[in-house]
Amino acid sequence: MQNWIDYLYESLLFRNFMEVLGGLDNTLLLLVISLPIGFVLSLLFALGRVSKNKFISKIIAGYIFVIRGTPLLVQIYLIYFGLGSIKFIRESFLWYLLEEPFWCGVLALTINTVAYGSEIFRGGIQSITKGQIESGLSLGFNKLTLLRKIILPIALRKVLPSYGNELILMVKATSLVSLTTYMEMTGIARKIMAKTFAPVEAFIAAGILYLFLNFLMVQFVKYLEWKYNPHLRLTES
């Protein structure tokens, strides 16, 4: 048994795992910043998408079409390499952020998730029935109260499974930010591969950690579904 434990500690896979684990905090930092911003903007864009103002609705629809129609990798390259080639950007205050690969990654991830998230929330908002709206109006709710107490709570509960998928995709999408030289888990795995010429052990270690993060994300979404859908609690009792 002791020999097996010694072998495990000395194995390349274990050493790679511990080294890749050192990039977990950078991966989490990307998620902690981009996901909340993306969530809020997705709600705002969804409201604009269903707005009666055709100008706003069309602009948001065009943005969604462009972002969803192009690969995230291309968007990251355009932000990281493209914005730096624009003189106005380099001479503005924006360059203090955009010269850092981390903030370029946050910007790309946020822009991408907003396009997908806003369409998910739009579907939830448009699924609200006319009867539910009329019930709120009969209680004397104004538009803001109607939105806060009826439309958004019901829409968010309906789209939780779909938005949960988007959260999982975002966890995996952080791996592409490594191409901007930002050293998150995939970036460290690529560095290990270049140094040891052992890609299998390096990326198995990274894959295990991504799998763990997505397991936590799935459990988080399940908890939200259980908490905000009372009928699920009734079926368990």
WOKADA-V445874 format. One line per field, one symbol per residue. ss: DSSP state (@ for helix, = for strand, . for the rest). burial: I if it has 16 or more other C-alpha atoms within 10 Angstrom, else O. A space follows every 10 residues. Layout:
ss->???
burial->???
This chain:
ss->.@@@@@@@@@ .@@@@@@@@@ @..@@@@@@@ @@@@@@@@@@ @@@@@@@@@. ...@@@@@@@ @@@@@@@@@. .@@@@@@@@@ @@@@@.@@@@ ....@@@@.. @@@@@@@@@@ @@@@@@@@@@ @@@@@@...@ @@@@@@@@.. ..@@@@@@@@ @@@@@@@@@@ @@@@@@@@@@ @@@@@@@@@@ ....@@@@@@ @@@@@@..@@ @@@@@@@@@@ @@@@@@@@@@ @@@@@@@@.@ @@@@@@.
burial->OOOOOOOOOO OOIIIIIOII IOIIOIIIOI IOOIIOIIIO IIIOIIIIII OOOOOIIOOI IOIIOOIOOO OIOOIIIOII IOIIOOOOOO OOOOOOOIIO IIIIIIIIII IIIIIIIIII IIIIIOOIOO OOIOOIOOOO IOOOOIIOOI IIOIIIIIII IOIIOIIIOI IIIIIIIIII OIIIIIIIII IIIOOOOIIO IIIOIIIOII OOIIOOIIOO IOOOIOOIOO OOOOOOO
